[in-house]
Amino acid sequence: MNRQTRLQALSVFLKSQRAKLSPESAGLPAGGRRRTPGLRREEVAQLAGVSTTWYTWLEQGRDIKVSASVLDCVASALRLTADERKYLFSLALEAGTGAAGPVKEESPRITPALRKIMQELRYCPTIITDRRFYIVGWNEAAAYVFLPFDGIPQDERNMIELLFSRKELRRLAVNWEQFVGDYLAIFRSYYGQYVEDEWYERFIAGMTEQYPDFAPLWEQSKVSSAPEVVIEFRHARARRMHFQLTSLQVHGSGDLRCSIYTPAPDTMTESKLKQLLN
């Protein structure tokens, strides 16, 4: 991500976070009628203890000097979560953890232990992705519930793009936008973490050009390294199914992520999977 693109991403993020806060939630008087939702720039500056001009320049994506201590005040004023704070710092300070310069392409390695874990999670659809969300591993339950991934070429096996390109996945989730939003929240955390990797910017530009509904969902997406949500699916054969998504980062050089869909309790989901898989 070049400097200008990074500052533009920072600008979009700050504006979206400011728009989510009401004066009441920030402990400020409501005042008169507002033309746009959320706090005003001067109110954020007041809460952060900085000048309105400085905060305006920061939100406009100007190339200005920032410090960690002042960013921390801005993060507190905007009520950012821990993941959102990391994202803010990565963009504002260019503090991503990826190596500077071109990122070396390496095939992620799924260890025998991780493969064994996937197999043992027989009735929990499990997908392993790399930091660019390419699917590098899955179990039988995931292939049954989502797609037969082995029939998709490896270079087309990107989970984010599949959510937009495959009609089967669009039909699968009862609330498709929420389903996509959870994945985009994780993807955005990677986007901020690897600010030096220009692949992300190329991928986002390509998705924006190819899929009209990508841009608004991307702009509205949250930042979360591990969202935990309940998702309802409409499966062609099993009908209604409910899963709890747990996303875990696998520690190691491959920076892999394990997304586990656990059948929700007090539902027939697990018994349906057992019957159909057996």
Contacts in CASP RR format, 6 or more apart in sequence:
PFRMAT RR
TARGET T0000
AUTHOR 0000-0000-0000
METHOD contacts of the structure
MODEL  1
MNRQTRLQALSVFLKSQRAKLSPESAGLPAGGRRRTPGLRREEVAQLAGV
STTWYTWLEQGRDIKVSASVLDCVASALRLTADERKYLFSLALEAGTGAA
GPVKEESPRITPALRKIMQELRYCPTIITDRRFYIVGWNEAAAYVFLPFD
GIPQDERNMIELLFSRKELRRLAVNWEQFVGDYLAIFRSYYGQYVEDEWY
ERFIAGMTEQYPDFAPLWEQSKVSSAPEVVIEFRHARARRMHFQLTSLQV
HGSGDLRCSIYTPAPDTMTESKLKQLLN
1 9 0 8 1.000
1 195 0 8 1.000
1 196 0 8 1.000
1 197 0 8 1.000
1 198 0 8 1.000
1 200 0 8 1.000
1 201 0 8 1.000
2 198 0 8 1.000
2 201 0 8 1.000
3 63 0 8 1.000
3 94 0 8 1.000
5 201 0 8 1.000
6 91 0 8 1.000
6 94 0 8 1.000
6 195 0 8 1.000
7 61 0 8 1.000
7 62 0 8 1.000
7 63 0 8 1.000
7 91 0 8 1.000
8 61 0 8 1.000
9 91 0 8 1.000
9 191 0 8 1.000
9 192 0 8 1.000
10 58 0 8 1.000
10 61 0 8 1.000
10 88 0 8 1.000
10 91 0 8 1.000
10 92 0 8 1.000
11 59 0 8 1.000
11 60 0 8 1.000
11 61 0 8 1.000
12 219 0 8 1.000
13 87 0 8 1.000
13 88 0 8 1.000
13 91 0 8 1.000
14 58 0 8 1.000
14 59 0 8 1.000
14 74 0 8 1.000
14 78 0 8 1.000
14 88 0 8 1.000
15 59 0 8 1.000
16 219 0 8 1.000
16 220 0 8 1.000
17 78 0 8 1.000
17 80 0 8 1.000
17 84 0 8 1.000
18 38 0 8 1.000
18 39 0 8 1.000
18 41 0 8 1.000
18 44 0 8 1.000
18 59 0 8 1.000
18 78 0 8 1.000
19 36 0 8 1.000
19 37 0 8 1.000
19 38 0 8 1.000
20 38 0 8 1.000
21 38 0 8 1.000
21 39 0 8 1.000
21 78 0 8 1.000
21 79 0 8 1.000
22 30 0 8 1.000
22 37 0 8 1.000
22 38 0 8 1.000
22 39 0 8 1.000
23 29 0 8 1.000
23 30 0 8 1.000
23 31 0 8 1.000
23 38 0 8 1.000
23 39 0 8 1.000
23 43 0 8 1.000
24 30 0 8 1.000
25 79 0 8 1.000
26 39 0 8 1.000
26 43 0 8 1.000
26 47 0 8 1.000
26 77 0 8 1.000
26 79 0 8 1.000
28 39 0 8 1.000
28 43 0 8 1.000
28 47 0 8 1.000
34 40 0 8 1.000
39 47 0 8 1.000
41 52 0 8 1.000
41 55 0 8 1.000
41 56 0 8 1.000
41 59 0 8 1.000
42 52 0 8 1.000
44 55 0 8 1.000
44 74 0 8 1.000
44 77 0 8 1.000
44 78 0 8 1.000
45 51 0 8 1.000
45 52 0 8 1.000
45 54 0 8 1.000
45 55 0 8 1.000
45 56 0 8 1.000
46 52 0 8 1.000
47 76 0 8 1.000
47 77 0 8 1.000
48 55 0 8 1.000
48 70 0 8 1.000
48 73 0 8 1.000
48 74 0 8 1.000
48 76 0 8 1.000
48 77 0 8 1.000
49 73 0 8 1.000
49 77 0 8 1.000
50 70 0 8 1.000
50 73 0 8 1.000
50 74 0 8 1.000
54 64 0 8 1.000
55 74 0 8 1.000
57 64 0 8 1.000
58 64 0 8 1.000
58 66 0 8 1.000
58 74 0 8 1.000
58 92 0 8 1.000
66 92 0 8 1.000
66 93 0 8 1.000
68 89 0 8 1.000
68 93 0 8 1.000
71 88 0 8 1.000
71 89 0 8 1.000
71 92 0 8 1.000
71 93 0 8 1.000
72 85 0 8 1.000
74 88 0 8 1.000
75 84 0 8 1.000
75 85 0 8 1.000
75 88 0 8 1.000
78 84 0 8 1.000
80 88 0 8 1.000
81 223 0 8 1.000
81 224 0 8 1.000
83 189 0 8 1.000
83 223 0 8 1.000
83 224 0 8 1.000
83 225 0 8 1.000
84 222 0 8 1.000
84 223 0 8 1.000
86 189 0 8 1.000
86 192 0 8 1.000
86 193 0 8 1.000
86 223 0 8 1.000
87 188 0 8 1.000
87 189 0 8 1.000
87 191 0 8 1.000
87 192 0 8 1.000
87 223 0 8 1.000
89 95 0 8 1.000
90 96 0 8 1.000
90 192 0 8 1.000
90 193 0 8 1.000
90 195 0 8 1.000
91 192 0 8 1.000
91 195 0 8 1.000
94 195 0 8 1.000
94 196 0 8 1.000
95 195 0 8 1.000
96 192 0 8 1.000
96 193 0 8 1.000
96 194 0 8 1.000
96 195 0 8 1.000
96 196 0 8 1.000
97 193 0 8 1.000
97 194 0 8 1.000
98 193 0 8 1.000
98 194 0 8 1.000
98 195 0 8 1.000
98 196 0 8 1.000
98 197 0 8 1.000
99 196 0 8 1.000
100 196 0 8 1.000
101 196 0 8 1.000
103 194 0 8 1.000
103 196 0 8 1.000
103 197 0 8 1.000
103 199 0 8 1.000
106 254 0 8 1.000
108 130 0 8 1.000
108 136 0 8 1.000
108 254 0 8 1.000
108 255 0 8 1.000
108 256 0 8 1.000
109 254 0 8 1.000
110 128 0 8 1.000
110 136 0 8 1.000
110 137 0 8 1.000
110 256 0 8 1.000
114 128 0 8 1.000
114 250 0 8 1.000
114 256 0 8 1.000
114 258 0 8 1.000
117 126 0 8 1.000
117 258 0 8 1.000
118 126 0 8 1.000
118 128 0 8 1.000
118 137 0 8 1.000
118 138 0 8 1.000
118 139 0 8 1.000
119 139 0 8 1.000
121 139 0 8 1.000
121 141 0 8 1.000
121 260 0 8 1.000
122 139 0 8 1.000
122 140 0 8 1.000
122 141 0 8 1.000
122 277 0 8 1.000
123 141 0 8 1.000
123 263 0 8 1.000
123 270 0 8 1.000
123 273 0 8 1.000
123 274 0 8 1.000
123 277 0 8 1.000
124 139 0 8 1.000
124 141 0 8 1.000
124 260 0 8 1.000
124 261 0 8 1.000
124 262 0 8 1.000
124 263 0 8 1.000
125 138 0 8 1.000
125 139 0 8 1.000
125 141 0 8 1.000
125 142 0 8 1.000
125 144 0 8 1.000
125 145 0 8 1.000
125 146 0 8 1.000
125 243 0 8 1.000
125 260 0 8 1.000
125 261 0 8 1.000
126 138 0 8 1.000
126 139 0 8 1.000
126 141 0 8 1.000
126 142 0 8 1.000
126 258 0 8 1.000
126 259 0 8 1.000
126 260 0 8 1.000
126 261 0 8 1.000
127 135 0 8 1.000
127 137 0 8 1.000
127 138 0 8 1.000
127 142 0 8 1.000
127 146 0 8 1.000
127 159 0 8 1.000
127 258 0 8 1.000
127 259 0 8 1.000
128 135 0 8 1.000
128 136 0 8 1.000
128 137 0 8 1.000
128 138 0 8 1.000
128 250 0 8 1.000
128 256 0 8 1.000
128 257 0 8 1.000
128 258 0 8 1.000
128 259 0 8 1.000
129 135 0 8 1.000
129 136 0 8 1.000
129 159 0 8 1.000
129 256 0 8 1.000
129 257 0 8 1.000
129 259 0 8 1.000
130 136 0 8 1.000
130 254 0 8 1.000
130 255 0 8 1.000
130 256 0 8 1.000
130 257 0 8 1.000
131 190 0 8 1.000
131 193 0 8 1.000
131 194 0 8 1.000
131 254 0 8 1.000
131 255 0 8 1.000
131 256 0 8 1.000
131 257 0 8 1.000
132 158 0 8 1.000
132 190 0 8 1.000
132 199 0 8 1.000
132 200 0 8 1.000
132 203 0 8 1.000
133 158 0 8 1.000
133 159 0 8 1.000
133 160 0 8 1.000
133 183 0 8 1.000
133 187 0 8 1.000
133 190 0 8 1.000
134 154 0 8 1.000
134 157 0 8 1.000
134 158 0 8 1.000
134 159 0 8 1.000
135 149 0 8 1.000
135 157 0 8 1.000
135 158 0 8 1.000
135 159 0 8 1.000
135 162 0 8 1.000
136 256 0 8 1.000
137 149 0 8 1.000
138 146 0 8 1.000
138 149 0 8 1.000
140 277 0 8 1.000
141 261 0 8 1.000
141 273 0 8 1.000
141 277 0 8 1.000
142 149 0 8 1.000
142 261 0 8 1.000
143 149 0 8 1.000
143 150 0 8 1.000
144 273 0 8 1.000
144 276 0 8 1.000
144 277 0 8 1.000
145 172 0 8 1.000
145 233 0 8 1.000
145 235 0 8 1.000
145 238 0 8 1.000
145 241 0 8 1.000
145 261 0 8 1.000
145 273 0 8 1.000
146 168 0 8 1.000
146 169 0 8 1.000
146 172 0 8 1.000
147 162 0 8 1.000
147 166 0 8 1.000
147 168 0 8 1.000
147 169 0 8 1.000
149 157 0 8 1.000
152 162 0 8 1.000
158 203 0 8 1.000
159 183 0 8 1.000
160 183 0 8 1.000
160 184 0 8 1.000
160 187 0 8 1.000
160 203 0 8 1.000
160 207 0 8 1.000
161 207 0 8 1.000
162 169 0 8 1.000
163 169 0 8 1.000
163 170 0 8 1.000
163 179 0 8 1.000
163 180 0 8 1.000
163 183 0 8 1.000
164 170 0 8 1.000
164 180 0 8 1.000
164 207 0 8 1.000
164 210 0 8 1.000
164 211 0 8 1.000
164 213 0 8 1.000
164 214 0 8 1.000
165 211 0 8 1.000
169 176 0 8 1.000
170 176 0 8 1.000
171 234 0 8 1.000
172 179 0 8 1.000
172 233 0 8 1.000
172 234 0 8 1.000
172 235 0 8 1.000
173 179 0 8 1.000
173 231 0 8 1.000
173 232 0 8 1.000
173 233 0 8 1.000
173 234 0 8 1.000
174 231 0 8 1.000
174 232 0 8 1.000
174 233 0 8 1.000
174 234 0 8 1.000
175 231 0 8 1.000
175 232 0 8 1.000
177 217 0 8 1.000
178 229 0 8 1.000
178 231 0 8 1.000
179 231 0 8 1.000
180 217 0 8 1.000
181 217 0 8 1.000
181 221 0 8 1.000
181 222 0 8 1.000
182 224 0 8 1.000
182 227 0 8 1.000
182 229 0 8 1.000
182 231 0 8 1.000
182 245 0 8 1.000
184 217 0 8 1.000
184 218 0 8 1.000
184 221 0 8 1.000
185 221 0 8 1.000
185 222 0 8 1.000
185 223 0 8 1.000
185 224 0 8 1.000
185 227 0 8 1.000
186 224 0 8 1.000
186 225 0 8 1.000
186 226 0 8 1.000
186 227 0 8 1.000
186 247 0 8 1.000
186 257 0 8 1.000
187 221 0 8 1.000
188 218 0 8 1.000
188 221 0 8 1.000
188 222 0 8 1.000
188 223 0 8 1.000
189 223 0 8 1.000
189 224 0 8 1.000
189 225 0 8 1.000
190 200 0 8 1.000
191 200 0 8 1.000
191 204 0 8 1.000
194 200 0 8 1.000
204 218 0 8 1.000
207 214 0 8 1.000
207 218 0 8 1.000
208 214 0 8 1.000
208 215 0 8 1.000
208 218 0 8 1.000
225 247 0 8 1.000
225 249 0 8 1.000
226 246 0 8 1.000
226 247 0 8 1.000
226 248 0 8 1.000
226 249 0 8 1.000
227 245 0 8 1.000
227 247 0 8 1.000
228 244 0 8 1.000
228 245 0 8 1.000
228 246 0 8 1.000
228 247 0 8 1.000
229 244 0 8 1.000
229 245 0 8 1.000
230 242 0 8 1.000
230 243 0 8 1.000
230 244 0 8 1.000
230 245 0 8 1.000
230 264 0 8 1.000
231 242 0 8 1.000
231 243 0 8 1.000
231 244 0 8 1.000
231 245 0 8 1.000
231 261 0 8 1.000
232 240 0 8 1.000
232 241 0 8 1.000
232 242 0 8 1.000
233 240 0 8 1.000
233 241 0 8 1.000
233 242 0 8 1.000
233 243 0 8 1.000
234 240 0 8 1.000
234 241 0 8 1.000
235 241 0 8 1.000
237 276 0 8 1.000
238 269 0 8 1.000
238 272 0 8 1.000
238 273 0 8 1.000
238 276 0 8 1.000
239 272 0 8 1.000
241 263 0 8 1.000
241 267 0 8 1.000
241 269 0 8 1.000
241 272 0 8 1.000
241 273 0 8 1.000
242 263 0 8 1.000
242 264 0 8 1.000
242 267 0 8 1.000
242 269 0 8 1.000
243 261 0 8 1.000
243 262 0 8 1.000
243 263 0 8 1.000
243 264 0 8 1.000
243 269 0 8 1.000
244 261 0 8 1.000
244 262 0 8 1.000
244 263 0 8 1.000
244 264 0 8 1.000
245 259 0 8 1.000
245 260 0 8 1.000
245 261 0 8 1.000
246 259 0 8 1.000
246 260 0 8 1.000
246 262 0 8 1.000
247 257 0 8 1.000
247 258 0 8 1.000
247 259 0 8 1.000
247 260 0 8 1.000
248 257 0 8 1.000
248 258 0 8 1.000
248 259 0 8 1.000
248 260 0 8 1.000
249 255 0 8 1.000
249 256 0 8 1.000
249 257 0 8 1.000
249 258 0 8 1.000
250 256 0 8 1.000
250 257 0 8 1.000
250 258 0 8 1.000
263 269 0 8 1.000
263 270 0 8 1.000
263 273 0 8 1.000
END
